Amino acid sequence: MPGVIERALRPGGVVVVEAFHRDATKGSSIGGAVVFDTGELPALFPHLRVVRYEEPIATADFGLDKVRLVRYCGERPE
């Protein structure tokens, strides 16, 4: 799927992802959410330039509690 996303982007187009880090599943259930390991998102999009990548403990846009997240923004080169 990441390859499909990369090819669908025009030059200068961006992908933005916020999701749970796998650590968020330790000690609590987050349902059927998608989780990512450390550094996994940049590795999934090797042809995109990383604009920003972070793994904060924060409140997600889609949640109420502070948990470990992954935030990624990648840009297709011009």
PDB file of N, CA, C, O and CB in Angstrom:
ATOM      1  N   MET A   1       0.804  -1.203   0.000  1.00  0.00           N
ATOM      2  CA  MET A   1       0.000   0.000   0.000  1.00  0.00           C
ATOM      3  C   MET A   1       0.855   1.280   0.000  1.00  0.00           C
ATOM      4  O   MET A   1       0.510   2.232  -0.699  1.00  0.00           O
ATOM      5  CB  MET A   1      -0.919  -0.008   1.200  1.00  0.00           C
ATOM      6  N   PRO A   2       1.965   1.330   0.766  1.00  0.00           N
ATOM      7  CA  PRO A   2       2.769   2.555   0.714  1.00  0.00           C
ATOM      8  C   PRO A   2       3.257   2.896  -0.692  1.00  0.00           C
ATOM      9  O   PRO A   2       3.316   4.070  -1.057  1.00  0.00           O
ATOM     10  CB  PRO A   2       3.955   2.424   1.633  1.00  0.00           C
ATOM     11  N   GLY A   3       3.610   1.873  -1.490  1.00  0.00           N
ATOM     12  CA  GLY A   3       4.046   2.131  -2.863  1.00  0.00           C
ATOM     13  C   GLY A   3       2.950   2.760  -3.698  1.00  0.00           C
ATOM     14  O   GLY A   3       3.217   3.631  -4.526  1.00  0.00           O
ATOM     15  N   VAL A   4       1.730   2.327  -3.488  1.00  0.00           N
ATOM     16  CA  VAL A   4       0.578   2.899  -4.198  1.00  0.00           C
ATOM     17  C   VAL A   4       0.427   4.369  -3.821  1.00  0.00           C
ATOM     18  O   VAL A   4       0.170   5.213  -4.679  1.00  0.00           O
ATOM     19  CB  VAL A   4      -0.727   2.114  -3.868  1.00  0.00           C
ATOM     20  N   ILE A   5       0.584   4.665  -2.554  1.00  0.00           N
ATOM     21  CA  ILE A   5       0.458   6.053  -2.082  1.00  0.00           C
ATOM     22  C   ILE A   5       1.563   6.908  -2.676  1.00  0.00           C
ATOM     23  O   ILE A   5       1.303   8.011  -3.157  1.00  0.00           O
ATOM     24  CB  ILE A   5       0.505   6.118  -0.536  1.00  0.00           C
ATOM     25  N   GLU A   6       2.799   6.411  -2.650  1.00  0.00           N
ATOM     26  CA  GLU A   6       3.916   7.172  -3.222  1.00  0.00           C
ATOM     27  C   GLU A   6       3.673   7.486  -4.696  1.00  0.00           C
ATOM     28  O   GLU A   6       3.888   8.617  -5.133  1.00  0.00           O
ATOM     29  CB  GLU A   6       5.229   6.394  -3.063  1.00  0.00           C
ATOM     30  N   ARG A   7       3.232   6.501  -5.456  1.00  0.00           N
ATOM     31  CA  ARG A   7       3.007   6.709  -6.895  1.00  0.00           C
ATOM     32  C   ARG A   7       1.827   7.643  -7.162  1.00  0.00           C
ATOM     33  O   ARG A   7       1.789   8.315  -8.193  1.00  0.00           O
ATOM     34  CB  ARG A   7       2.766   5.368  -7.590  1.00  0.00           C
ATOM     35  N   ALA A   8       0.874   7.689  -6.247  1.00  0.00           N
ATOM     36  CA  ALA A   8      -0.304   8.545  -6.434  1.00  0.00           C
ATOM     37  C   ALA A   8      -0.004  10.020  -6.188  1.00  0.00           C
ATOM     38  O   ALA A   8      -0.759  10.891  -6.619  1.00  0.00           O
ATOM     39  CB  ALA A   8      -1.419   8.097  -5.512  1.00  0.00           C
ATOM     40  N   LEU A   9       1.091  10.297  -5.499  1.00  0.00           N
ATOM     41  CA  LEU A   9       1.426  11.691  -5.195  1.00  0.00           C
ATOM     42  C   LEU A   9       2.041  12.389  -6.398  1.00  0.00           C
ATOM     43  O   LEU A   9       2.847  11.809  -7.126  1.00  0.00           O
ATOM     44  CB  LEU A   9       2.383  11.762  -4.008  1.00  0.00           C
ATOM     45  N   ARG A  10       1.658  13.619  -6.590  1.00  0.00           N
ATOM     46  CA  ARG A  10       2.334  14.458  -7.580  1.00  0.00           C
ATOM     47  C   ARG A  10       3.616  14.983  -6.949  1.00  0.00           C
ATOM     48  O   ARG A  10       3.732  14.995  -5.723  1.00  0.00           O
ATOM     49  CB  ARG A  10       1.414  15.638  -8.063  1.00  0.00           C
ATOM     50  N   PRO A  11       4.580  15.415  -7.752  1.00  0.00           N
ATOM     51  CA  PRO A  11       5.767  16.039  -7.179  1.00  0.00           C
ATOM     52  C   PRO A  11       5.360  17.190  -6.258  1.00  0.00           C
ATOM     53  O   PRO A  11       4.554  18.044  -6.627  1.00  0.00           O
ATOM     54  CB  PRO A  11       6.712  16.543  -8.296  1.00  0.00           C
ATOM     55  N   GLY A  12       5.926  17.196  -5.070  1.00  0.00           N
ATOM     56  CA  GLY A  12       5.576  18.208  -4.071  1.00  0.00           C
ATOM     57  C   GLY A  12       4.406  17.798  -3.189  1.00  0.00           C
ATOM     58  O   GLY A  12       4.112  18.475  -2.204  1.00  0.00           O
ATOM     59  N   GLY A  13       3.725  16.684  -3.531  1.00  0.00           N
ATOM     60  CA  GLY A  13       2.602  16.199  -2.722  1.00  0.00           C
ATOM     61  C   GLY A  13       3.090  15.613  -1.410  1.00  0.00           C
ATOM     62  O   GLY A  13       4.226  15.145  -1.321  1.00  0.00           O
ATOM     63  N   VAL A  14       2.246  15.633  -0.395  1.00  0.00           N
ATOM     64  CA  VAL A  14       2.649  15.153   0.925  1.00  0.00           C
ATOM     65  C   VAL A  14       1.707  14.078   1.461  1.00  0.00           C
ATOM     66  O   VAL A  14       0.530  14.013   1.105  1.00  0.00           O
ATOM     67  CB  VAL A  14       2.710  16.312   1.902  1.00  0.00           C
ATOM     68  N   VAL A  15       2.261  13.249   2.318  1.00  0.00           N
ATOM     69  CA  VAL A  15       1.523  12.252   3.089  1.00  0.00           C
ATOM     70  C   VAL A  15       1.686  12.643   4.550  1.00  0.00           C
ATOM     71  O   VAL A  15       2.802  12.897   5.005  1.00  0.00           O
ATOM     72  CB  VAL A  15       2.041  10.773   2.810  1.00  0.00           C
ATOM     73  N   VAL A  16       0.585  12.692   5.285  1.00  0.00           N
ATOM     74  CA  VAL A  16       0.620  12.998   6.715  1.00  0.00           C
ATOM     75  C   VAL A  16      -0.074  11.858   7.447  1.00  0.00           C
ATOM     76  O   VAL A  16      -1.201  11.487   7.118  1.00  0.00           O
ATOM     77  CB  VAL A  16      -0.065  14.382   7.031  1.00  0.00           C
ATOM     78  N   VAL A  17       0.617  11.304   8.451  1.00  0.00           N
ATOM     79  CA  VAL A  17       0.066  10.191   9.222  1.00  0.00           C
ATOM     80  C   VAL A  17       0.254  10.472  10.705  1.00  0.00           C
ATOM     81  O   VAL A  17       1.334  10.878  11.135  1.00  0.00           O
ATOM     82  CB  VAL A  17       0.740   8.848   8.827  1.00  0.00           C
ATOM     83  N   GLU A  18      -0.797  10.257  11.484  1.00  0.00           N
ATOM     84  CA  GLU A  18      -0.689  10.211  12.939  1.00  0.00           C
ATOM     85  C   GLU A  18      -1.348   8.908  13.364  1.00  0.00           C
ATOM     86  O   GLU A  18      -2.497   8.643  13.011  1.00  0.00           O
ATOM     87  CB  GLU A  18      -1.367  11.475  13.636  1.00  0.00           C
ATOM     88  N   ALA A  19      -0.622   8.099  14.120  1.00  0.00           N
ATOM     89  CA  ALA A  19      -1.134   6.790  14.534  1.00  0.00           C
ATOM     90  C   ALA A  19      -0.516   6.414  15.875  1.00  0.00           C
ATOM     91  O   ALA A  19       0.347   7.118  16.399  1.00  0.00           O
ATOM     92  CB  ALA A  19      -0.827   5.701  13.460  1.00  0.00           C
ATOM     93  N   PHE A  20      -0.976   5.289  16.417  1.00  0.00           N
ATOM     94  CA  PHE A  20      -0.416   4.791  17.665  1.00  0.00           C
ATOM     95  C   PHE A  20       0.937   4.142  17.428  1.00  0.00           C
ATOM     96  O   PHE A  20       1.147   3.471  16.417  1.00  0.00           O
ATOM     97  CB  PHE A  20      -1.372   3.797  18.322  1.00  0.00           C
ATOM     98  N   HIS A  21       1.859   4.348  18.373  1.00  0.00           N
ATOM     99  CA  HIS A  21       3.102   3.591  18.421  1.00  0.00           C
ATOM    100  C   HIS A  21       2.774   2.261  19.095  1.00  0.00           C
ATOM    101  O   HIS A  21       1.848   2.188  19.903  1.00  0.00           O
ATOM    102  CB  HIS A  21       4.245   4.377  19.190  1.00  0.00           C
ATOM    103  N   ARG A  22       3.516   1.227  18.775  1.00  0.00           N
ATOM    104  CA  ARG A  22       3.260  -0.085  19.377  1.00  0.00           C
ATOM    105  C   ARG A  22       3.300  -0.020  20.906  1.00  0.00           C
ATOM    106  O   ARG A  22       2.596  -0.784  21.567  1.00  0.00           O
ATOM    107  CB  ARG A  22       4.284  -1.109  18.871  1.00  0.00           C
ATOM    108  N   ASP A  23       4.105   0.872  21.478  1.00  0.00           N
ATOM    109  CA  ASP A  23       4.173   1.011  22.936  1.00  0.00           C
ATOM    110  C   ASP A  23       2.816   1.353  23.545  1.00  0.00           C
ATOM    111  O   ASP A  23       2.576   1.054  24.715  1.00  0.00           O
ATOM    112  CB  ASP A  23       5.186   2.082  23.311  1.00  0.00           C
ATOM    113  N   ALA A  24       1.934   1.968  22.780  1.00  0.00           N
ATOM    114  CA  ALA A  24       0.615   2.350  23.295  1.00  0.00           C
ATOM    115  C   ALA A  24      -0.235   1.130  23.620  1.00  0.00           C
ATOM    116  O   ALA A  24      -1.226   1.240  24.342  1.00  0.00           O
ATOM    117  CB  ALA A  24      -0.112   3.231  22.285  1.00  0.00           C
ATOM    118  N   THR A  25       0.142  -0.028  23.095  1.00  0.00           N
ATOM    119  CA  THR A  25      -0.638  -1.247  23.350  1.00  0.00           C
ATOM    120  C   THR A  25      -0.207  -1.946  24.631  1.00  0.00           C
ATOM    121  O   THR A  25      -0.880  -2.869  25.088  1.00  0.00           O
ATOM    122  CB  THR A  25      -0.507  -2.208  22.179  1.00  0.00           C
ATOM    123  N   LYS A  26       0.906  -1.517  25.214  1.00  0.00           N
ATOM    124  CA  LYS A  26       1.396  -2.153  26.443  1.00  0.00           C
ATOM    125  C   LYS A  26       0.562  -1.683  27.629  1.00  0.00           C
ATOM    126  O   LYS A  26       0.525  -0.492  27.940  1.00  0.00           O
ATOM    127  CB  LYS A  26       2.903  -1.833  26.674  1.00  0.00           C
ATOM    128  N   GLY A  27      -0.088  -2.603  28.271  1.00  0.00           N
ATOM    129  CA  GLY A  27      -0.853  -2.270  29.465  1.00  0.00           C
ATOM    130  C   GLY A  27      -2.252  -1.749  29.219  1.00  0.00           C
ATOM    131  O   GLY A  27      -3.004  -1.530  30.170  1.00  0.00           O
ATOM    132  N   SER A  28      -2.617  -1.545  27.971  1.00  0.00           N
ATOM    133  CA  SER A  28      -3.983  -1.089  27.694  1.00  0.00           C
ATOM    134  C   SER A  28      -4.389  -1.528  26.289  1.00  0.00           C
ATOM    135  O   SER A  28      -3.549  -1.802  25.432  1.00  0.00           O
ATOM    136  CB  SER A  28      -4.094   0.462  27.840  1.00  0.00           C
ATOM    137  N   SER A  29      -5.672  -1.585  26.088  1.00  0.00           N
ATOM    138  CA  SER A  29      -6.200  -1.976  24.788  1.00  0.00           C
ATOM    139  C   SER A  29      -6.560  -0.727  23.989  1.00  0.00           C
ATOM    140  O   SER A  29      -7.181   0.196  24.515  1.00  0.00           O
ATOM    141  CB  SER A  29      -7.434  -2.901  24.947  1.00  0.00           C
ATOM    142  N   ILE A  30      -6.173  -0.704  22.733  1.00  0.00           N
ATOM    143  CA  ILE A  30      -6.533   0.428  21.875  1.00  0.00           C
ATOM    144  C   ILE A  30      -7.457  -0.028  20.755  1.00  0.00           C
ATOM    145  O   ILE A  30      -7.590   0.640  19.729  1.00  0.00           O
ATOM    146  CB  ILE A  30      -5.271   1.092  21.288  1.00  0.00           C
ATOM    147  N   GLY A  31      -8.084  -1.163  20.963  1.00  0.00           N
ATOM    148  CA  GLY A  31      -9.023  -1.667  19.962  1.00  0.00           C
ATOM    149  C   GLY A  31      -8.299  -2.202  18.746  1.00  0.00           C
ATOM    150  O   GLY A  31      -7.202  -2.749  18.857  1.00  0.00           O
ATOM    151  N   GLY A  32      -8.905  -2.044  17.594  1.00  0.00           N
ATOM    152  CA  GLY A  32      -8.343  -2.563  16.352  1.00  0.00           C
ATOM    153  C   GLY A  32      -7.493  -1.553  15.614  1.00  0.00           C
ATOM    154  O   GLY A  32      -7.362  -1.625  14.392  1.00  0.00           O
ATOM    155  N   ALA A  33      -6.918  -0.618  16.338  1.00  0.00           N
ATOM    156  CA  ALA A  33      -6.152   0.458  15.707  1.00  0.00           C
ATOM    157  C   ALA A  33      -4.877  -0.066  15.043  1.00  0.00           C
ATOM    158  O   ALA A  33      -4.329  -1.093  15.444  1.00  0.00           O
ATOM    159  CB  ALA A  33      -5.797   1.525  16.741  1.00  0.00           C
ATOM    160  N   VAL A  34      -4.429   0.641  14.047  1.00  0.00           N
ATOM    161  CA  VAL A  34      -3.160   0.351  13.387  1.00  0.00           C
ATOM    162  C   VAL A  34      -2.045   0.902  14.262  1.00  0.00           C
ATOM    163  O   VAL A  34      -2.142   2.020  14.767  1.00  0.00           O
ATOM    164  CB  VAL A  34      -3.107   0.964  11.943  1.00  0.00           C
ATOM    165  N   VAL A  35      -0.985   0.119  14.441  1.00  0.00           N
ATOM    166  CA  VAL A  35       0.153   0.561  15.242  1.00  0.00           C
ATOM    167  C   VAL A  35       1.431   0.453  14.413  1.00  0.00           C
ATOM    168  O   VAL A  35       1.521  -0.350  13.484  1.00  0.00           O
ATOM    169  CB  VAL A  35       0.271  -0.278  16.547  1.00  0.00           C
ATOM    170  N   PHE A  36       2.412   1.278  14.766  1.00  0.00           N
ATOM    171  CA  PHE A  36       3.692   1.286  14.064  1.00  0.00           C
ATOM    172  C   PHE A  36       4.829   1.199  15.067  1.00  0.00           C
ATOM    173  O   PHE A  36       4.716   1.685  16.192  1.00  0.00           O
ATOM    174  CB  PHE A  36       3.834   2.551  13.194  1.00  0.00           C
ATOM    175  N   ASP A  37       5.926   0.578  14.652  1.00  0.00           N
ATOM    176  CA  ASP A  37       7.137   0.505  15.464  1.00  0.00           C
ATOM    177  C   ASP A  37       7.997   1.736  15.210  1.00  0.00           C
ATOM    178  O   ASP A  37       7.746   2.501  14.278  1.00  0.00           O
ATOM    179  CB  ASP A  37       7.932  -0.788  15.158  1.00  0.00           C
ATOM    180  N   THR A  38       9.009   1.918  16.048  1.00  0.00           N
ATOM    181  CA  THR A  38       9.940   3.031  15.901  1.00  0.00           C
ATOM    182  C   THR A  38      10.574   3.013  14.510  1.00  0.00           C
ATOM    183  O   THR A  38      11.119   1.996  14.081  1.00  0.00           O
ATOM    184  CB  THR A  38      11.030   2.972  16.991  1.00  0.00           C
ATOM    185  N   GLY A  39      10.497   4.139  13.816  1.00  0.00           N
ATOM    186  CA  GLY A  39      11.117   4.283  12.506  1.00  0.00           C
ATOM    187  C   GLY A  39      10.416   3.569  11.361  1.00  0.00           C
ATOM    188  O   GLY A  39      10.902   3.601  10.230  1.00  0.00           O
ATOM    189  N   GLU A  40       9.297   2.932  11.625  1.00  0.00           N
ATOM    190  CA  GLU A  40       8.631   2.144  10.580  1.00  0.00           C
ATOM    191  C   GLU A  40       8.047   3.009   9.464  1.00  0.00           C
ATOM    192  O   GLU A  40       8.160   2.654   8.291  1.00  0.00           O
ATOM    193  CB  GLU A  40       7.530   1.307  11.194  1.00  0.00           C
ATOM    194  N   LEU A  41       7.430   4.127   9.804  1.00  0.00           N
ATOM    195  CA  LEU A  41       6.797   4.950   8.757  1.00  0.00           C
ATOM    196  C   LEU A  41       7.804   5.510   7.755  1.00  0.00           C
ATOM    197  O   LEU A  41       7.563   5.403   6.552  1.00  0.00           O
ATOM    198  CB  LEU A  41       6.033   6.100   9.394  1.00  0.00           C
ATOM    199  N   PRO A  42       8.918   6.099   8.187  1.00  0.00           N
ATOM    200  CA  PRO A  42       9.887   6.550   7.174  1.00  0.00           C
ATOM    201  C   PRO A  42      10.397   5.399   6.302  1.00  0.00           C
ATOM    202  O   PRO A  42      10.661   5.587   5.115  1.00  0.00           O
ATOM    203  CB  PRO A  42      11.070   7.238   7.853  1.00  0.00           C
ATOM    204  N   ALA A  43      10.536   4.212   6.891  1.00  0.00           N
ATOM    205  CA  ALA A  43      11.002   3.058   6.116  1.00  0.00           C
ATOM    206  C   ALA A  43       9.955   2.593   5.103  1.00  0.00           C
ATOM    207  O   ALA A  43      10.305   2.059   4.051  1.00  0.00           O
ATOM    208  CB  ALA A  43      11.364   1.906   7.054  1.00  0.00           C
ATOM    209  N   LEU A  44       8.680   2.791   5.415  1.00  0.00           N
ATOM    210  CA  LEU A  44       7.618   2.390   4.485  1.00  0.00           C
ATOM    211  C   LEU A  44       7.546   3.293   3.253  1.00  0.00           C
ATOM    212  O   LEU A  44       7.037   2.888   2.207  1.00  0.00           O
ATOM    213  CB  LEU A  44       6.276   2.397   5.200  1.00  0.00           C
ATOM    214  N   PHE A  45       8.055   4.511   3.382  1.00  0.00           N
ATOM    215  CA  PHE A  45       8.012   5.477   2.279  1.00  0.00           C
ATOM    216  C   PHE A  45       9.437   5.911   1.910  1.00  0.00           C
ATOM    217  O   PHE A  45       9.792   7.075   2.095  1.00  0.00           O
ATOM    218  CB  PHE A  45       7.145   6.717   2.667  1.00  0.00           C
ATOM    219  N   PRO A  46      10.254   4.990   1.391  1.00  0.00           N
ATOM    220  CA  PRO A  46      11.666   5.302   1.154  1.00  0.00           C
ATOM    221  C   PRO A  46      11.915   6.357   0.083  1.00  0.00           C
ATOM    222  O   PRO A  46      12.986   6.964   0.063  1.00  0.00           O
ATOM    223  CB  PRO A  46      12.383   4.063   0.775  1.00  0.00           C
ATOM    224  N   HIS A  47      10.955   6.588  -0.803  1.00  0.00           N
ATOM    225  CA  HIS A  47      11.169   7.554  -1.882  1.00  0.00           C
ATOM    226  C   HIS A  47      10.662   8.949  -1.540  1.00  0.00           C
ATOM    227  O   HIS A  47      10.747   9.860  -2.364  1.00  0.00           O
ATOM    228  CB  HIS A  47      10.495   7.072  -3.138  1.00  0.00           C
ATOM    229  N   LEU A  48      10.139   9.119  -0.338  1.00  0.00           N
ATOM    230  CA  LEU A  48       9.659  10.437   0.079  1.00  0.00           C
ATOM    231  C   LEU A  48      10.698  11.100   0.973  1.00  0.00           C
ATOM    232  O   LEU A  48      11.412  10.433   1.721  1.00  0.00           O
ATOM    233  CB  LEU A  48       8.299  10.325   0.816  1.00  0.00           C
ATOM    234  N   ARG A  49      10.768  12.416   0.882  1.00  0.00           N
ATOM    235  CA  ARG A  49      11.644  13.194   1.763  1.00  0.00           C
ATOM    236  C   ARG A  49      10.902  13.387   3.085  1.00  0.00           C
ATOM    237  O   ARG A  49       9.755  13.834   3.101  1.00  0.00           O
ATOM    238  CB  ARG A  49      12.042  14.587   1.114  1.00  0.00           C
ATOM    239  N   VAL A  50      11.560  13.048   4.189  1.00  0.00           N
ATOM    240  CA  VAL A  50      10.931  13.218   5.498  1.00  0.00           C
ATOM    241  C   VAL A  50      10.921  14.706   5.841  1.00  0.00           C
ATOM    242  O   VAL A  50      11.972  15.324   6.010  1.00  0.00           O
ATOM    243  CB  VAL A  50      11.679  12.392   6.601  1.00  0.00           C
ATOM    244  N   VAL A  51       9.730  15.263   5.939  1.00  0.00           N
ATOM    245  CA  VAL A  51       9.568  16.660   6.338  1.00  0.00           C
ATOM    246  C   VAL A  51       9.588  16.739   7.859  1.00  0.00           C
ATOM    247  O   VAL A  51      10.207  17.628   8.444  1.00  0.00           O
ATOM    248  CB  VAL A  51       8.245  17.264   5.766  1.00  0.00           C
ATOM    249  N   ARG A  52       8.891  15.781   8.493  1.00  0.00           N
ATOM    250  CA  ARG A  52       8.862  15.731   9.954  1.00  0.00           C
ATOM    251  C   ARG A  52       8.520  14.314  10.390  1.00  0.00           C
ATOM    252  O   ARG A  52       7.669  13.648   9.801  1.00  0.00           O
ATOM    253  CB  ARG A  52       7.837  16.752  10.535  1.00  0.00           C
ATOM    254  N   TYR A  53       9.210  13.874  11.440  1.00  0.00           N
ATOM    255  CA  TYR A  53       8.906  12.581  12.046  1.00  0.00           C
ATOM    256  C   TYR A  53       9.144  12.704  13.536  1.00  0.00           C
ATOM    257  O   TYR A  53      10.194  13.178  13.969  1.00  0.00           O
ATOM    258  CB  TYR A  53       9.772  11.434  11.428  1.00  0.00           C
ATOM    259  N   GLU A  54       8.168  12.278  14.320  1.00  0.00           N
ATOM    260  CA  GLU A  54       8.326  12.320  15.770  1.00  0.00           C
ATOM    261  C   GLU A  54       7.516  11.203  16.408  1.00  0.00           C
ATOM    262  O   GLU A  54       6.582  10.668  15.811  1.00  0.00           O
ATOM    263  CB  GLU A  54       7.894  13.691  16.331  1.00  0.00           C
ATOM    264  N   GLU A  55       7.893  10.865  17.629  1.00  0.00           N
ATOM    265  CA  GLU A  55       7.216   9.824  18.397  1.00  0.00           C
ATOM    266  C   GLU A  55       6.925  10.349  19.804  1.00  0.00           C
ATOM    267  O   GLU A  55       7.509   9.866  20.774  1.00  0.00           O
ATOM    268  CB  GLU A  55       8.076   8.523  18.455  1.00  0.00           C
ATOM    269  N   PRO A  56       6.038  11.320  19.923  1.00  0.00           N
ATOM    270  CA  PRO A  56       5.779  11.925  21.231  1.00  0.00           C
ATOM    271  C   PRO A  56       4.824  11.098  22.089  1.00  0.00           C
ATOM    272  O   PRO A  56       4.107  10.227  21.596  1.00  0.00           O
ATOM    273  CB  PRO A  56       5.216  13.315  21.048  1.00  0.00           C
ATOM    274  N   ILE A  57       4.837  11.395  23.374  1.00  0.00           N
ATOM    275  CA  ILE A  57       3.763  10.948  24.259  1.00  0.00           C
ATOM    276  C   ILE A  57       2.823  12.137  24.320  1.00  0.00           C
ATOM    277  O   ILE A  57       3.159  13.188  24.867  1.00  0.00           O
ATOM    278  CB  ILE A  57       4.291  10.499  25.717  1.00  0.00           C
ATOM    279  N   ALA A  58       1.654  11.958  23.758  1.00  0.00           N
ATOM    280  CA  ALA A  58       0.730  13.084  23.593  1.00  0.00           C
ATOM    281  C   ALA A  58      -0.694  12.570  23.447  1.00  0.00           C
ATOM    282  O   ALA A  58      -0.936  11.369  23.328  1.00  0.00           O
ATOM    283  CB  ALA A  58       1.121  13.945  22.368  1.00  0.00           C
ATOM    284  N   THR A  59      -1.617  13.503  23.460  1.00  0.00           N
ATOM    285  CA  THR A  59      -3.012  13.178  23.194  1.00  0.00           C
ATOM    286  C   THR A  59      -3.218  13.240  21.689  1.00  0.00           C
ATOM    287  O   THR A  59      -2.979  14.272  21.061  1.00  0.00           O
ATOM    288  CB  THR A  59      -3.987  14.150  23.946  1.00  0.00           C
ATOM    289  N   ALA A  60      -3.657  12.144  21.124  1.00  0.00           N
ATOM    290  CA  ALA A  60      -3.875  12.091  19.677  1.00  0.00           C
ATOM    291  C   ALA A  60      -5.104  12.892  19.293  1.00  0.00           C
ATOM    292  O   ALA A  60      -5.973  13.153  20.126  1.00  0.00           O
ATOM    293  CB  ALA A  60      -4.022  10.639  19.203  1.00  0.00           C
ATOM    294  N   ASP A  61      -5.172  13.277  18.043  1.00  0.00           N
ATOM    295  CA  ASP A  61      -6.365  13.953  17.528  1.00  0.00           C
ATOM    296  C   ASP A  61      -7.590  13.060  17.645  1.00  0.00           C
ATOM    297  O   ASP A  61      -8.720  13.550  17.654  1.00  0.00           O
ATOM    298  CB  ASP A  61      -6.158  14.370  16.069  1.00  0.00           C
ATOM    299  N   PHE A  62      -7.372  11.756  17.735  1.00  0.00           N
ATOM    300  CA  PHE A  62      -8.464  10.789  17.734  1.00  0.00           C
ATOM    301  C   PHE A  62      -8.650  10.099  19.084  1.00  0.00           C
ATOM    302  O   PHE A  62      -9.311   9.063  19.154  1.00  0.00           O
ATOM    303  CB  PHE A  62      -8.222   9.755  16.669  1.00  0.00           C
ATOM    304  N   GLY A  63      -8.073  10.660  20.170  1.00  0.00           N
ATOM    305  CA  GLY A  63      -8.174  10.013  21.471  1.00  0.00           C
ATOM    306  C   GLY A  63      -8.308  11.003  22.610  1.00  0.00           C
ATOM    307  O   GLY A  63      -8.324  12.216  22.400  1.00  0.00           O
ATOM    308  N   LEU A  64      -8.403  10.471  23.816  1.00  0.00           N
ATOM    309  CA  LEU A  64      -8.567  11.308  25.000  1.00  0.00           C
ATOM    310  C   LEU A  64      -7.395  11.203  25.962  1.00  0.00           C
ATOM    311  O   LEU A  64      -7.177  12.112  26.762  1.00  0.00           O
ATOM    312  CB  LEU A  64      -9.835  10.940  25.713  1.00  0.00           C
ATOM    313  N   ASP A  65      -6.638  10.119  25.903  1.00  0.00           N
ATOM    314  CA  ASP A  65      -5.542   9.888  26.834  1.00  0.00           C
ATOM    315  C   ASP A  65      -4.197  10.145  26.168  1.00  0.00           C
ATOM    316  O   ASP A  65      -4.065  10.078  24.946  1.00  0.00           O
ATOM    317  CB  ASP A  65      -5.598   8.461  27.377  1.00  0.00           C
ATOM    318  N   LYS A  66      -3.191  10.443  27.010  1.00  0.00           N
ATOM    319  CA  LYS A  66      -1.836  10.585  26.491  1.00  0.00           C
ATOM    320  C   LYS A  66      -1.242   9.198  26.285  1.00  0.00           C
ATOM    321  O   LYS A  66      -1.218   8.373  27.197  1.00  0.00           O
ATOM    322  CB  LYS A  66      -0.951  11.432  27.452  1.00  0.00           C
ATOM    323  N   VAL A  67      -0.770   8.964  25.085  1.00  0.00           N
ATOM    324  CA  VAL A  67      -0.141   7.693  24.715  1.00  0.00           C
ATOM    325  C   VAL A  67       1.014   7.996  23.763  1.00  0.00           C
ATOM    326  O   VAL A  67       1.153   9.119  23.279  1.00  0.00           O
ATOM    327  CB  VAL A  67      -1.179   6.707  24.052  1.00  0.00           C
ATOM    328  N   ARG A  68       1.832   6.993  23.504  1.00  0.00           N
ATOM    329  CA  ARG A  68       2.917   7.185  22.545  1.00  0.00           C
ATOM    330  C   ARG A  68       2.350   7.105  21.133  1.00  0.00           C
ATOM    331  O   ARG A  68       1.626   6.170  20.790  1.00  0.00           O
ATOM    332  CB  ARG A  68       4.042   6.128  22.750  1.00  0.00           C
ATOM    333  N   LEU A  69       2.687   8.089  20.333  1.00  0.00           N
ATOM    334  CA  LEU A  69       2.201   8.205  18.960  1.00  0.00           C
ATOM    335  C   LEU A  69       3.363   8.191  17.981  1.00  0.00           C
ATOM    336  O   LEU A  69       4.524   8.304  18.374  1.00  0.00           O
ATOM    337  CB  LEU A  69       1.374   9.483  18.785  1.00  0.00           C
ATOM    338  N   VAL A  70       3.041   8.054  16.720  1.00  0.00           N
ATOM    339  CA  VAL A  70       3.985   8.335  15.641  1.00  0.00           C
ATOM    340  C   VAL A  70       3.333   9.384  14.752  1.00  0.00           C
ATOM    341  O   VAL A  70       2.154   9.286  14.413  1.00  0.00           O
ATOM    342  CB  VAL A  70       4.358   7.030  14.825  1.00  0.00           C
ATOM    343  N   ARG A  71       4.104  10.372  14.386  1.00  0.00           N
ATOM    344  CA  ARG A  71       3.632  11.418  13.470  1.00  0.00           C
ATOM    345  C   ARG A  71       4.644  11.529  12.339  1.00  0.00           C
ATOM    346  O   ARG A  71       5.847  11.655  12.567  1.00  0.00           O
ATOM    347  CB  ARG A  71       3.447  12.804  14.209  1.00  0.00           C
ATOM    348  N   TYR A  72       4.130  11.479  11.122  1.00  0.00           N
ATOM    349  CA  TYR A  72       5.002  11.460   9.948  1.00  0.00           C
ATOM    350  C   TYR A  72       4.449  12.381   8.880  1.00  0.00           C
ATOM    351  O   TYR A  72       3.247  12.410   8.617  1.00  0.00           O
ATOM    352  CB  TYR A  72       5.154  10.030   9.398  1.00  0.00           C
ATOM    353  N   CYS A  73       5.347  13.129   8.275  1.00  0.00           N
ATOM    354  CA  CYS A  73       5.012  13.918   7.096  1.00  0.00           C
ATOM    355  C   CYS A  73       6.130  13.689   6.086  1.00  0.00           C
ATOM    356  O   CYS A  73       7.296  13.972   6.362  1.00  0.00           O
ATOM    357  CB  CYS A  73       4.838  15.456   7.443  1.00  0.00           C
ATOM    358  N   GLY A  74       5.766  13.176   4.915  1.00  0.00           N
ATOM    359  CA  GLY A  74       6.733  12.926   3.857  1.00  0.00           C
ATOM    360  C   GLY A  74       6.292  13.596   2.570  1.00  0.00           C
ATOM    361  O   GLY A  74       5.100  13.664   2.273  1.00  0.00           O
ATOM    362  N   GLU A  75       7.256  14.091   1.809  1.00  0.00           N
ATOM    363  CA  GLU A  75       6.964  14.819   0.571  1.00  0.00           C
ATOM    364  C   GLU A  75       7.611  14.123  -0.620  1.00  0.00           C
ATOM    365  O   GLU A  75       8.764  13.699  -0.555  1.00  0.00           O
ATOM    366  CB  GLU A  75       7.457  16.278   0.669  1.00  0.00           C
ATOM    367  N   ARG A  76       6.856  14.011  -1.705  1.00  0.00           N
ATOM    368  CA  ARG A  76       7.426  13.468  -2.942  1.00  0.00           C
ATOM    369  C   ARG A  76       8.317  14.545  -3.560  1.00  0.00           C
ATOM    370  O   ARG A  76       7.875  15.676  -3.761  1.00  0.00           O
ATOM    371  CB  ARG A  76       6.295  13.016  -3.950  1.00  0.00           C
ATOM    372  N   PRO A  77       9.557  14.203  -3.859  1.00  0.00           N
ATOM    373  CA  PRO A  77      10.470  15.196  -4.437  1.00  0.00           C
ATOM    374  C   PRO A  77       9.953  15.748  -5.766  1.00  0.00           C
ATOM    375  O   PRO A  77       9.244  15.067  -6.507  1.00  0.00           O
ATOM    376  CB  PRO A  77      11.852  14.581  -4.640  1.00  0.00           C
ATOM    377  N   GLU A  78      10.319  16.980  -6.043  1.00  0.00           N
ATOM    378  CA  GLU A  78       9.922  17.655  -7.299  1.00  0.00           C
ATOM    379  C   GLU A  78      10.685  17.064  -8.465  1.00  0.00           C
ATOM    380  O   GLU A  78      10.499  17.490  -9.605  1.00  0.00           O
ATOM    381  CB  GLU A  78      10.175  19.187  -7.218  1.00  0.00           C
TER     382      GLU A  78
END
